[in-house]
Amino acid sequence: MIRPRSKERALRFGILILGDALIGAGALAGVVEFRRNVELSFTDSLLPVGKFVLDAANLSLFALSLVAALALSGFYHDRVTPRTRPSILTAIVIQAALVAIVGTLLVRPIPRTVLFAVPLLEALALPLWRRLLRALAPIRPRETILLGDAHDVAEALAGLQRAGDRRIRVSSEVAPQQLRDPAMRALVRDVEEVILVSPDAGAQLRLDLLRIRGPRGFLMLASHVDALLASRMPGWIGDQPLVEVDVGCGYGISAAIKRAIDVVGSLLLIVVSAPLWIVVSLAIWFDDRGAVLIRQQRVGAGGVAYGMWKFRSMRGPADDEPLAAADAIAMHGERLTRIGALLRRYHVDELPQLLNVLTGTMSLVGPRPERPELVARILRDVPDFDLRALVRPGIAGLAQVSSEYDTRPEVKLRYDLLYMCDWSVWLDFRLMLRAVSSSLAGTGR
């Protein structure tokens, strides 16, 4: 089973659509050239060059209309059963209708022989193209572990056998209690796919499985409650729906997109804010002749500590040293510099974190990073707090813009898991806008 966000699926889907579009354009070019050079008994004459121009607009019309018709007919669906098998006849009828409608709207007359001959040529070429793709790039079965109680595993195996799904090769069957074995945890971590086939498995098992698998996550058969919340259904076992539990921005195409946004966004923001960097640096130095930038230890992706850059806003002991409770209160008083109070209020002290984003230790949006000693303390009370480290920490985060500064760690974890498992480019964009709005409003600490 190919995950929706996997590079393999994206590449295969892209090649398939490109081939279909080329068939649409090629069929048009072939029919037009044939009509211009070969006389047919049921036509008045050869097709004049001026009557139908073989330009980019007409080629695009037939290519895009074919792709649209195939999509509407179900040729790009992930699951095809005997009952839902798409029909090439339906697709070419839809394409002919689309071409006729668009051609009329754009005042582009299309000869009747072209309108009817192109879909017939496509109907011959499309099955051949798909057979060629399957021969040259067959879908490789993914090594899969079925995790669940013996009864649920047996039902899942029966469902796979009935469906004849060749995209899954079951390599092992694992019971939940076996995850206590380190060797079994390593096997579950490294296998290509894991399907939790016990729909009513406890929440802690799911969290532990996400911890083992990392951002790739796993698939699971949905319970009635899961069906209320699921937003993605990437597959089936028999006729039972599978839902995906993963960290959307942590692997595959989504991770590449998010990293590209981070690199481009941080570079643009650094360039745009360069004058502010100069002004702030001079203000900090003239205030007390101290260091302009500091590095504080924070916990990053994978639980690895890194140095987070900030503009210095306090005087006294080194800013990268842990603060005691009294110091944490005092930092808003005598330890805070005059310019530091202003920097913190408008979050300008966090601007150098763009350097961390550029080097890859942080992201523009993600869970806010915490100090190592604070994380160790939180983990004693909230053992699942380490799941935040499945992704890079961010300058802005859902928990940061949605909760209060003193919100309990377990509540912040829920916000962060919501963000991680429901990530989208649009969500990142909205969170960045809210973070900028908060900074401009001066609602910082």
C-alpha positions in Angstrom: 0.0 0.0 0.0 1.5 3.3 -1.1 1.0 6.1 1.4 -0.7 9.3 0.0 2.3 11.5 0.9 5.1 9.1 -0.2 7.6 10.1 -2.9 6.9 6.8 -4.6 3.2 7.5 -5.0 3.7 11.1 -6.0 6.2 10.1 -8.7 4.0 7.4 -10.0 0.9 9.6 -10.0 2.8 12.4 -11.8 4.2 10.0 -14.5 0.7 8.5 -15.0 -1.0 11.9 -15.5 1.9 13.2 -17.7 1.5 10.1 -19.9 -2.3 10.6 -20.2 -1.9 14.3 -21.1 0.7 13.4 -23.8 -1.7 10.8 -25.2 -4.4 13.5 -25.4 -2.1 16.0 -27.2 -0.5 13.3 -29.4 -3.8 11.9 -30.5 -5.0 15.3 -31.6 -1.7 15.9 -33.5 -1.9 12.5 -35.1 -5.6 12.9 -36.2 -5.1 16.4 -37.6 -2.0 15.4 -39.6 -3.8 12.4 -40.9 -6.8 14.5 -42.0 -4.6 17.0 -43.7 -2.7 14.4 -45.8 -5.1 11.4 -46.3 -8.4 11.7 -48.2 -11.4 9.8 -46.7 -14.4 8.7 -48.7 -16.9 10.0 -46.2 -15.4 13.5 -46.1 -15.6 16.3 -48.6 -11.9 17.1 -48.7 -8.6 17.3 -46.8 -8.6 19.4 -43.6 -7.4 22.9 -44.5 -4.6 24.3 -42.4 -6.6 27.4 -41.7 -9.7 25.6 -40.5 -8.1 24.1 -37.4 -4.8 25.4 -36.1 -2.6 22.8 -34.3 -1.4 25.3 -31.7 -0.6 25.1 -27.9 -4.1 26.1 -26.9 -5.8 23.3 -28.9 -3.2 20.8 -27.7 -3.7 21.8 -24.1 -7.4 21.7 -24.5 -7.4 18.0 -25.5 -4.6 17.1 -23.1 -6.3 18.7 -20.0 -9.8 17.5 -21.0 -8.6 13.9 -21.2 -7.0 14.1 -17.8 -10.2 15.7 -16.4 -12.3 13.1 -18.0 -10.2 10.2 -16.6 -10.3 11.8 -13.2 -14.1 12.1 -13.3 -14.5 8.6 -14.5 -12.5 7.2 -11.6 -9.2 6.2 -13.3 -7.1 7.9 -10.6 -8.9 6.3 -7.7 -6.7 4.4 -5.2 -9.2 1.6 -4.8 -10.8 -0.2 -7.8 -13.2 -3.1 -7.3 -15.3 -5.0 -9.9 -18.2 -2.8 -9.0 -16.3 0.5 -9.3 -14.1 -0.4 -12.3 -13.8 2.7 -14.5 -15.0 2.6 -18.1 -12.9 4.0 -20.9 -16.1 4.6 -22.9 -17.4 6.9 -20.2 -14.1 8.8 -20.1 -14.0 9.5 -23.9 -17.7 10.6 -23.9 -17.0 13.0 -21.0 -13.9 14.3 -22.8 -15.8 14.9 -26.1 -18.4 16.8 -24.1 -15.8 18.9 -22.4 -13.9 19.7 -25.6 -17.2 20.7 -27.3 -18.3 23.0 -24.4 -14.9 24.7 -24.0 -14.4 25.0 -27.7 -17.7 26.7 -28.0 -17.0 29.1 -25.1 -13.6 30.0 -26.5 -15.0 30.3 -30.1 -12.7 27.6 -31.4 -14.6 25.5 -33.9 -13.5 21.9 -33.9 -14.1 19.7 -37.0 -16.5 16.8 -36.4 -14.0 14.2 -37.6 -11.4 15.5 -35.2 -13.8 15.6 -32.3 -14.8 12.0 -32.8 -11.5 10.5 -34.1 -9.3 11.8 -31.2 -11.2 10.0 -28.4 -11.2 6.7 -30.5 -7.4 6.9 -30.8 -7.1 7.7 -27.1 -9.2 4.7 -26.3 -6.7 2.5 -28.0 -3.6 4.2 -26.6 -4.6 4.5 -22.9 -4.8 0.8 -22.1 -1.5 0.2 -23.8 0.1 3.1 -21.8 -1.1 1.7 -18.5 0.1 -1.8 -19.4 3.5 -0.3 -20.3 3.7 1.6 -17.0 2.9 -1.5 -15.0 5.5 -3.5 -16.9 8.3 -0.9 -16.6 7.5 0.3 -13.1 5.4 -2.3 -11.3 4.1 -1.4 -7.9 6.4 -3.0 -5.4 4.7 -4.7 -2.5 5.5 -3.1 0.9 6.8 -5.3 3.6 4.1 -5.0 6.3 3.6 -6.0 9.9 0.1 -6.7 11.1 -0.2 -5.6 14.8 -3.1 -6.7 16.9 -4.8 -9.5 18.7 -4.8 -13.0 17.1 -8.5 -12.8 16.1 -8.1 -9.4 14.5 -5.0 -10.4 12.6 -6.8 -13.5 11.2 -9.7 -11.3 10.0 -7.3 -8.9 8.4 -5.4 -11.6 6.6 -8.7 -13.0 5.3 -9.7 -9.5 4.1 -6.4 -9.1 2.2 -6.8 -12.5 0.6 -10.4 -11.7 -0.5 -9.3 -8.4 -2.0 -6.3 -9.8 -3.7 -4.3 -6.7 -2.8 -0.7 -7.2 -4.2 0.6 -3.9 -2.7 1.0 -5.5 0.7 3.3 -8.4 1.7 2.7 -9.5 5.3 6.1 -10.3 6.8 5.1 -10.7 10.4 2.2 -10.8 12.8 2.8 -9.1 16.1 0.7 -9.1 19.3 0.7 -5.8 21.3 2.4 -7.3 24.3 5.4 -8.3 22.2 6.3 -4.6 21.9 7.9 -4.8 25.3 10.7 -6.8 23.6 13.5 -4.4 22.3 14.2 -6.6 19.3 10.5 -6.6 18.3 10.4 -2.8 18.7 13.3 -2.5 16.4 11.6 -4.8 13.9 8.4 -2.7 14.0 10.5 0.5 13.7 12.4 -0.6 10.6 9.7 -2.4 8.6 8.2 -0.5 5.6 4.6 -0.5 6.9 2.7 -1.3 10.1 -1.1 -1.8 10.2 -2.8 -1.8 13.6 -5.7 -4.2 12.9 -7.3 -4.0 16.4 -9.7 -1.1 16.0 -10.4 -0.8 19.7 -6.7 -0.8 20.8 -6.0 1.6 23.7 -4.7 5.1 23.3 -1.4 4.4 25.0 -0.6 1.6 22.5 -1.2 4.1 19.6 1.0 6.7 21.2 3.7 4.1 21.8 3.5 2.9 18.3 3.9 6.4 17.0 6.9 6.8 19.2 8.4 3.6 17.8 7.6 4.4 14.1 8.6 8.0 14.2 7.1 10.5 11.7 6.1 7.8 9.2 3.6 6.6 11.7 1.3 3.7 10.9 -2.0 2.7 9.4 -4.9 1.3 11.5 -8.4 0.0 11.0 -10.7 2.7 12.2 -13.1 2.2 15.1 -16.4 4.0 15.3 -14.8 6.8 17.2 -11.9 7.1 14.8 -14.3 7.4 11.9 -15.6 10.6 13.5 -12.2 12.2 13.6 -10.4 10.7 10.6 -9.5 13.2 7.8 -7.5 10.8 5.6 -8.4 7.3 4.4 -5.4 6.0 2.3 -6.6 2.4 1.9 -8.7 -0.6 2.9 -8.4 -4.1 4.2 -11.2 -5.9 2.5 -14.0 -3.5 2.8 -12.8 -2.0 6.1 -11.3 1.6 5.9 -7.8 2.2 7.0 -6.8 5.6 8.5 -3.4 7.1 8.7 -1.7 8.1 11.9 1.5 10.0 11.1 3.4 13.3 11.5 2.5 14.9 8.2 5.4 17.3 8.0 8.0 14.8 9.2 8.5 12.6 6.2 8.1 12.2 2.4 6.9 14.9 0.1 5.4 17.0 2.9 8.7 17.2 4.8 10.5 18.3 1.6 7.9 21.0 1.0 8.1 22.2 4.6 11.9 22.4 4.5 11.8 24.3 1.2 9.4 26.8 2.7 11.7 27.1 5.8 14.8 27.8 3.7 13.1 30.3 1.3 11.1 32.0 4.0 14.0 32.4 6.5 16.2 33.8 3.7 13.5 36.3 2.7 12.8 37.3 6.3 16.5 37.8 7.1 17.0 40.0 4.0 13.8 42.1 4.7 14.6 42.4 8.4 18.3 43.2 8.0 17.9 46.9 8.9 16.1 45.9 12.1 19.0 43.6 13.0 21.4 46.4 12.7 19.3 48.8 14.8 18.7 46.2 17.5 22.3 45.2 17.7 23.5 48.8 18.1 20.8 49.5 20.7 21.9 46.4 22.8 25.6 47.3 22.6 25.1 50.9 23.5 22.8 50.0 26.4 25.4 48.1 28.5 28.3 47.3 26.1 27.5 43.6 26.4 27.1 40.8 23.9 24.5 41.2 21.2 23.7 37.6 20.5 23.4 34.6 22.9 22.9 30.9 22.4 20.5 29.0 24.7 20.4 25.2 24.9 17.1 23.8 23.7 15.8 20.3 22.8 15.4 19.8 19.1 14.2 17.1 16.7 15.0 13.6 18.0 15.6 14.9 21.5 19.0 16.3 20.5 20.0 19.5 22.2 21.1 22.5 20.0 22.1 26.1 20.5 19.2 28.5 19.8 20.2 32.1 18.8 18.5 35.1 20.4 19.2 38.8 20.9 20.4 39.3 24.5 17.7 40.9 26.6 19.1 40.3 30.2 22.2 41.2 32.1 24.0 39.2 34.8 24.7 35.5 34.5 25.1 33.9 31.1 21.8 33.6 29.4 22.4 30.1 28.4 22.6 28.9 32.0 19.4 27.4 33.5 17.3 29.9 35.5 16.1 29.2 38.9 12.5 30.0 39.8 13.5 33.3 41.5 15.5 34.3 38.4 12.6 33.5 36.1 10.5 36.0 38.0 13.4 38.5 38.4 14.1 38.5 34.6 11.1 40.8 34.2 12.7 43.1 36.8 16.3 43.9 37.6 17.9 41.4 35.2 16.0 42.7 32.2 17.8 45.4 30.3 16.0 48.6 29.1 16.1 47.5 25.5 15.4 43.9 26.5 12.0 44.7 27.8 11.0 46.2 24.5 12.5 43.3 22.5 10.6 40.7 24.6 7.3 42.6 24.4 7.4 42.6 20.6 9.2 39.2 20.3 12.1 40.9 18.4 14.6 38.9 20.6 13.6 35.8 18.7 14.5 37.2 15.3 18.0 35.5 15.2 16.2 32.1 15.4 15.9 32.6 11.6 19.5 31.5 11.5 18.5 28.2 13.2 15.8 27.8 10.6 18.2 28.3 7.8 20.7 25.8 9.2 18.0 23.2 9.8 17.8 23.0 13.6 14.5 24.8 13.7 11.5 25.4 11.5 9.4 28.6 11.0 6.4 26.8 12.5 6.5 23.9 15.0 6.4 23.1 18.7 8.2 25.7 20.7 11.6 24.4 22.0 12.1 23.8 25.7 15.3 23.7 27.9 16.7 20.2 28.4 16.3 20.3 32.2 12.7 21.5 31.9 11.9 18.7 29.4 13.4 16.1 31.8 11.2 17.5 34.6 8.1 17.5 32.4 8.7 13.9 31.2 8.4 12.7 34.8 4.7 13.8 34.8 3.9 13.7 31.1 5.8 10.7 29.6 4.5 11.4 26.1 6.0 14.9 26.0 8.9 13.5 24.0 6.6 13.0 21.0 7.0 16.7 20.3 10.6 15.9 19.2 9.4 14.0 16.2 9.7 17.3 14.3 11.9 20.3 14.4 10.9 23.0 16.9 9.5 26.2 15.5 9.7 29.9 16.0 5.9 30.0 16.0 3.6 27.1 17.1 -0.1 26.2 17.5 0.3 25.9 21.3 2.1 29.3 21.4 -0.7 31.2 19.6 -3.6 29.2 21.1 -2.8 28.8 24.7 -1.6 30.9 27.6 2.1 31.3 28.7 1.5 29.2 31.8 -0.7 26.5 30.2 0.0 23.0 31.6 2.6 20.9 29.5 0.0 18.2 28.8 -2.3 20.7 27.2 0.5 22.2 25.1 1.3 18.6 24.0 -2.2 18.2 22.7 -1.9 21.4 20.7 1.4 20.2 19.3 0.1 16.8 18.4 -2.8 18.4 16.6 -0.4 20.5 14.6 2.0 17.6 13.8 -0.7 15.2 12.7 -2.9 17.6 10.8 -0.1 19.7 9.2 -0.7 21.6 6.0 1.0 24.5 4.2 -2.2 26.6 4.9 -2.0 25.8 8.6 1.7 27.0 8.7 0.7 30.2 6.8 -2.1 30.9 9.3 0.1 30.3 12.3 2.8 32.6 11.0 0.3 35.3 10.4 -1.0 34.9 13.9 2.5 35.0 15.3 3.3 38.2 13.4 0.1 39.7 14.5 0.9 38.9 18.1 4.4 40.5 17.8 3.1 43.7 16.2 0.4 44.0 18.9 3.1 43.8 21.6 1.6 40.9 23.5 4.9 39.2 24.2 6.1 38.1 27.6 
